[in-house]
């Protein structure tokens, strides 16, 4: 089981970043523009770019990245099977440490499930 509450984690990170946006607006705007440009739909779909970003977040051991990119993948209609296959590649390429963060991403997937009516 994940030790992170990913929805709360990304909310806390977003709040902390708002303060950084106030004191470093140009740097934060630059980063935001870089993210927007890099993730824009093109020859590679936005969903596939988010899968790549999540894979990098997993192999770089970044819980915040896991939260933000899993949430985006849910929004983009990623399937559990697509997630599972990407997680297997992460474990293949990153070994045991990647397995720990892949498990965290697996738990985050459920944390961002749409509310049941």
N, C-alpha and C positions, 0 to 999 in steps of 0.2 A: 504494500500500500504506500502511496506517495505521502511524503511528509509535508507537502506543500498544498495549500489551498490556492490553486492557480488563479481563479477569478479574483480573490482578494489580493494575491501577489501582484497581478498586473494593474489592479486598481491602485495599490500603494505605489508602484513604480510610476504610474501615470501622474499621480499627485506629486511625487518627488520631482518628476521631470518638469512639471509646471513651474516650480520654483527656479529650476535651471533655465527654463525658457525666458524667465524675466531677467536674469542676470547675464545670460549669454544668448541673446536672441539671434544674432547672426549665425553663430555656430549651430544652434538648434534648428534654425530654418534651413541651413545648408544640409544638415543631416536628414531632415524631413524631405527635402527635395531629392536628395540622393535615393532615399528609400522609395519615394514615389516613382522616380524614373526607373530604378532597377526592377521594381515589381510590376510595372505597367505591362498590360497584355501586349504581346508581340508574337514573334515566331514561336516563343515558348509561352504557354498559357500562364495566367496569374496563379492558378492552382498549382501547376508544376513548379513554379518559382517558389511558392510558399512551402511545398514539400522539400525543396532543396534548402530553403532557409531553416526549416525545422530540423532537417538532418544535420546541418552545420551547428545549430544550437545544441543538439543532442551531443554531437561529438566534441563540442567545445565546453560542454558541461554548464550550460547557461539555463537556469530554471526560468528566468524571466522571458528569454527567447522562446522557450517551450510554450509558456502560457500564451504569449502574443500570437505565435504562429499556429498553434492548435486552434485558437479562437478564430483566426482568419480562415483556416482550412474548413472549419465547420460552416462559416459564412459562405464559402465558395463551393459547398456541396461535395467536398471530399468524402469518399466512402471509407468505412472502417477497413475494408480490404486494401485500399490504396495505402492507408496509414500503416497497416500491418506489414505490407511488402517493403515500404520505405524503412520501417523499424528494423526489419531483418537485414537490410543493406547496411544500416548504421552499425548493427552489432557485428556484422561481417567485417566492416572496415575499421571499427573502433574497439573491438574486443569487450572485455568485462566492464570497463568504465562506461562505455557506450550503452551496454546492457542496463546499467543502473539508471541512466537518464532516459533510455527507451522505455523502461518501465514507468518512469515518471510521466512521459508523454502519453503512454497508454492510459494512465489514470486521469490525466488532464482531459483526454478525449471525452471521458464520461462526465467530468466536471462541467464541460461546456455543452452538454447535450441540451437540445431545446426543451423547454419546460413542457411537461405532459399536461394536456388539458383534462 
